[in-house]
Amino acid sequence: MPVRTIAFLARLVFRPHVRGTENVPPSGPVILASNHLSFVDSVVIGLVAPRRVAFLAKAEYFTRAGLRGRLTRRLFTALGAIPVERGTYHSARASLEASRRIVDAGNAFALYPEGTRSLDGRLYRGRTGVAWLALTTGAPVVPVGLRGTEKLHPVGARLPRPHRVTVHFGQPLAFPGRENSARARREVTDEVMTAIHALTDQPRATHYNESPPQAA
């Protein structure tokens, strides 16, 4: 199914209210750093962004059986998702390197500094991979604030439910001259999370979000 057809049908379901698309550079490398509320967040961002966006997705999304598995695989492939293994140190390093290659090639790349979905609506402490990627590639970071996606596709739901969502692209953040040190990565990540918070106004958590065994 063509992406345009998918986008048309999806917009009927989530009726997006989109702000700040002018903040996304029309070309060249850019990192979209978003809060994470639902399985469909990458789909929503990919369908409303003003340019094609690549993102990493768990490899099992591409290997699930049944109709739902086939639909997920086709949708993620059409949207530019790249399958990666998750869960080990080596797979984490491989994911970072895959992200770097995507950005270095001049693409828009979306990620979630929280690492996993927030199940209680809070905005958790960001992991420093976003800063490593920004400082390594020199690409600007556009903060993205999502609202309503957790109601569009609640945890445990088999299919999305009609619900309006808001996607707010914030002003780009640039970090020229910053060294790629552990301290700088922490500072840059905190700046990114503060920018995301300004777009979502979520309650903030001071600790990392840890995935329960069944969560994505």
C-alpha positions as CSV (number, residue, x, y, z in Angstrom):
1,M,0.0,0.0,0.0
2,P,1.5,3.4,-1.0
3,V,2.5,5.7,1.9
4,R,0.1,8.4,0.6
5,T,-2.8,6.0,1.0
6,I,-1.6,4.9,4.4
7,A,-1.3,8.6,5.4
8,F,-4.8,9.4,4.2
9,L,-6.4,6.5,6.1
10,A,-4.4,7.1,9.2
11,R,-5.3,10.8,9.3
12,L,-9.0,9.8,9.4
13,V,-8.2,7.8,12.6
14,F,-6.0,10.2,14.5
15,R,-7.0,13.6,13.0
16,P,-3.6,15.2,13.7
17,H,-3.1,18.7,14.9
18,V,0.4,19.5,13.7
19,R,2.4,22.6,14.7
20,G,5.9,23.8,13.9
21,T,6.7,21.9,10.7
22,E,8.7,24.9,9.6
23,N,11.2,24.0,12.3
24,V,12.2,20.8,10.5
25,P,14.9,21.5,8.0
26,P,13.7,20.6,4.5
27,S,17.0,18.8,3.7
28,G,20.2,17.7,5.3
29,P,20.8,15.7,8.5
30,V,18.5,16.3,11.4
31,I,17.5,14.4,14.6
32,L,13.9,14.4,15.8
33,A,13.9,13.7,19.5
34,S,10.4,12.9,20.9
35,N,8.6,11.9,24.0
36,H,7.3,8.3,23.8
37,L,3.7,7.4,24.8
38,S,2.6,4.7,22.4
39,F,3.5,2.0,19.9
40,V,2.2,4.2,17.1
41,D,4.4,7.2,17.9
42,S,6.8,6.5,15.1
43,V,4.0,6.0,12.6
44,V,2.4,9.3,13.6
45,I,5.7,11.2,13.3
46,G,6.5,9.6,10.0
47,L,3.1,10.5,8.5
48,V,2.9,14.1,9.6
49,A,6.6,15.2,9.3
50,P,7.3,17.5,6.3
51,R,10.0,15.1,5.0
52,R,10.7,11.4,5.1
53,V,11.9,10.2,8.5
54,A,13.9,7.1,9.3
55,F,13.7,5.3,12.6
56,L,14.9,2.1,14.2
57,A,12.3,-0.6,15.1
58,K,12.7,-3.8,17.0
59,A,13.4,-6.7,14.7
60,E,10.5,-8.7,16.0
61,Y,8.1,-6.2,14.5
62,F,9.2,-7.5,11.1
63,T,8.9,-11.2,11.9
64,R,5.5,-11.5,13.7
65,A,3.1,-14.0,12.2
66,G,-0.5,-13.4,11.2
67,L,-2.4,-10.6,9.6
68,R,-1.3,-8.0,12.2
69,G,2.3,-9.0,11.7
70,R,2.1,-8.6,7.9
71,L,0.4,-5.2,8.3
72,T,3.0,-4.0,10.8
73,R,5.8,-5.1,8.6
74,R,4.4,-3.5,5.5
75,L,3.6,-0.2,7.3
76,F,7.1,0.0,9.0
77,T,8.8,-0.8,5.7
78,A,6.8,1.8,3.9
79,L,7.7,4.4,6.5
80,G,11.4,3.8,6.4
81,A,11.8,1.8,9.6
82,I,15.1,-0.1,10.0
83,P,15.0,-3.4,12.0
84,V,17.5,-3.8,14.8
85,E,18.1,-6.2,17.6
86,R,17.6,-4.9,21.1
87,G,18.5,-5.9,24.6
88,T,22.3,-6.3,24.8
89,Y,25.3,-4.0,25.0
90,H,26.4,-5.0,21.5
91,S,23.0,-4.5,20.1
92,A,22.9,-1.0,21.7
93,R,26.2,-0.1,20.1
94,A,25.0,-1.4,16.8
95,S,21.9,0.7,17.0
96,L,23.9,3.8,17.7
97,E,26.2,3.1,14.7
98,A,23.2,2.4,12.5
99,S,21.7,5.8,13.7
100,R,25.0,7.6,12.9
101,R,25.1,6.2,9.4
102,I,21.5,7.3,8.7
103,V,22.2,10.8,9.9
104,D,25.6,11.1,8.2
105,A,23.8,10.2,5.0
106,G,21.8,13.5,5.3
107,N,18.6,12.0,6.5
108,A,16.0,12.9,9.1
109,F,16.1,10.4,12.0
110,A,13.6,10.0,14.8
111,L,14.4,8.6,18.3
112,Y,13.1,8.6,21.8
113,P,15.6,9.6,24.5
114,E,13.4,8.0,27.2
115,G,14.2,4.7,25.6
116,T,10.8,3.1,26.1
117,R,7.2,4.2,26.3
118,S,5.9,6.1,29.4
119,L,3.1,4.0,30.9
120,D,2.1,6.6,33.4
121,G,2.3,9.8,31.3
122,R,5.4,11.2,32.9
123,L,8.4,12.4,31.0
124,Y,11.4,10.3,32.1
125,R,15.1,11.2,32.2
126,G,16.7,11.0,28.8
127,R,19.4,8.6,27.9
128,T,22.5,10.1,26.4
129,G,22.4,8.3,23.0
130,V,20.6,11.4,21.5
131,A,23.5,13.6,22.6
132,W,26.1,11.2,21.4
133,L,24.4,11.2,18.0
134,A,24.1,15.0,17.8
135,L,27.7,15.6,19.0
136,T,29.1,12.9,16.7
137,T,27.3,14.0,13.5
138,G,26.9,17.7,14.2
139,A,23.2,17.4,13.2
140,P,20.7,19.7,14.9
141,V,18.1,18.3,17.2
142,V,14.4,19.1,16.7
143,P,12.4,18.4,19.9
144,V,9.0,16.8,19.2
145,G,6.1,16.8,21.6
146,L,3.4,14.2,21.2
147,R,0.0,14.4,22.9
148,G,-2.9,11.9,22.7
149,T,-1.1,9.0,21.1
150,E,-1.5,6.9,24.3
151,K,-5.3,7.2,23.7
152,L,-5.0,6.5,20.0
153,H,-3.3,3.2,20.7
154,P,-3.4,2.3,24.4
155,V,-1.1,-0.3,25.8
156,G,-2.6,-3.8,25.1
157,A,-4.9,-2.6,22.4
158,R,-4.8,-4.7,19.2
159,L,-5.7,-1.8,16.8
160,P,-5.7,2.0,17.0
161,R,-8.9,3.8,18.1
162,P,-10.1,7.1,16.7
163,H,-8.6,9.9,18.7
164,R,-7.1,13.3,17.8
165,V,-3.4,13.7,18.5
166,T,-1.1,16.7,18.6
167,V,2.4,16.8,17.2
168,H,4.5,19.8,17.9
169,F,7.9,20.3,16.3
170,G,10.0,22.7,18.4
171,Q,12.8,25.0,17.3
172,P,16.1,23.2,16.4
173,L,18.8,22.9,19.0
174,A,22.4,23.1,17.9
175,F,25.5,22.3,19.9
176,P,28.5,23.6,18.0
177,G,31.9,23.4,19.8
178,R,30.7,21.0,22.5
179,E,33.2,18.2,23.2
180,N,31.8,14.7,23.0
181,S,32.5,13.8,26.7
182,A,30.3,12.1,29.2
183,R,29.6,15.4,31.0
184,A,28.7,17.1,27.7
185,R,26.4,14.3,26.6
186,R,24.5,14.5,29.9
187,E,24.2,18.3,29.6
188,V,23.0,18.1,26.0
189,T,20.5,15.3,26.8
190,D,19.1,17.3,29.6
191,E,18.7,20.3,27.3
192,V,16.8,18.2,24.8
193,M,14.5,16.8,27.5
194,T,13.8,20.3,28.8
195,A,12.8,21.3,25.2
196,I,10.6,18.3,24.9
197,H,8.9,19.1,28.2
198,A,8.2,22.6,27.0
199,L,6.1,21.1,24.2
200,T,4.2,18.5,26.2
201,D,4.0,19.9,29.8
202,Q,4.2,16.3,31.1
203,P,5.0,15.7,34.8
204,R,8.7,15.0,34.9
205,A,10.4,12.0,36.5
206,T,14.0,12.3,37.8
207,H,14.9,8.7,37.0
208,Y,15.1,6.5,33.9
209,N,12.2,4.6,32.5
210,E,12.7,0.8,32.7
211,S,10.8,-1.5,30.3
212,P,8.7,-4.2,32.0
213,P,9.2,-7.6,30.4
214,Q,6.2,-7.3,28.1
215,A,6.6,-3.6,27.1
216,A,7.9,-2.4,23.8
